[in-house]
């Protein structure tokens, strides 16, 4: 229900093997965002869990991290103009 108060674009980067939030948690959040017609983008990555950008940890996934990093840069470029 907190989605109704969102007043800015939201970008979500999620690993499909994450345990917090789970894929189901992300689905619930997305339903709320759709319900209130919010401006959001979600990107979900197979083969990745939590912390895919942690380059010094075993959970690091280079391909997903690099793709999602570019997604963030593109999102910010579009939304901050």
C-alpha positions, 0 to 999 in steps of 0.5 A: 500500500505504500506504492500509492504515495510514490511521487518519483520514477522507480527503478528496480534491479532484482536477481531472480534467485534472491531470497529477499525480496523473493520473485513473489515479493517483487510481483506483489510490489509490481501489482501495487505500482500498477494499481496506482499507475506509478512510473516504474521499471523493473529489471530481473536477472536470471542466475543472480541473487542479492548483491550482484554488484558486490564484485568482491563477493561470491554472489557477484555476477559480472554479466548481470552487474554490467547490464544492470549498471547500464540500465541504471545509467540509461534510466538516470539519463532519461529521468534527470533531464 
